């Protein structure tokens, strides 16, 4: 069977989500001032940028993992289920 290496699958998920998180952070922090949104918290502007970037990266990674999960052929899923029984 022609299996894709694990590191290649991990990079295929993390790299696009990294780029998406960067773009989403730029758009979000351009539209909304972090100091106004997080006025009740003692977080610097750089801290808010970092937090929003990692939140967007996590959301992008979860979305990419879900897409990769649903791209698996049905025959592979059925074969794994039959082997588990």
Buried (B, 14 or more C-beta within 10 A) or exposed (E): EEEEEEEEEEEEBBEBBBEBBBEBBEEBBEEEEBEEBBEEEEBEEEEBBEBBBEBBBEBBBEBBBEEEEEEEEEEEEEEEEEEEE
